[in-house]
Amino acid sequence: MKLKKTVVMVGMMGAGKTAVGRALAAKIGVPFLDSDAEIVKAANMAIAEIFERDGEAFFRQKETQVIERLLDEERGILSTGGGAFLAEANRDLISDKGVAVWLDADLDLLWQRVRHKDTRPLLHTPNPRQTLKEIYEVRVPVYAKAELSVKADAKYSIEDMADRVLEALLTRPDVLEA
């Protein structure tokens, strides 16, 4: 298979962007890229620490710079943070230089996946389930702007989801050639 554009995984925290992205990259035989991991590496601190020390606006600025660099440097499967696609500048970059694939998971599935993790700074609230619901309701209409969307299901394994994304990509010969 020949990947012609970077595939950018977008969606909510817990949707599987990193896990499915890694599996998809392995299936196609291309590099897996992770914007959050690149930010952590560059800052030499965790995302939660960046949020705490420098604020969300600073983090989002760095996130855009990293996404642009990754889109320019190497073609592959790029996992982004849950909030990255919300910024119009990021959506424009992704649309110009790659293709966005929304991993569309429903609220209950997302909650099942994130409720026991303390690595989600946005959920450090008195009612994290309600916070997740509020974030979900704001973000879903934006994620729906992605060029491709793949519906997640609790019964799908990571490999099943990667196969479903691959099927969606194969409908786009401008992105992936079999």
ABEGO torsion letter per residue (X at the ends): XBBABBBBBBEBBGAGAAAAAAAAAAAAGBBBBBAAAAAAAAAGBBAAAAAAAAEAAAAAAAAAAAAAAAAAABBBBBBBBAAAAABAAAAAAAAAABBBBBBBBBAAAAAAAAAABAABAAABBABAAAAAAAAAAAAAAAAAABABBBBBBAABBAAAAAAAAAAAAAABAAABBX
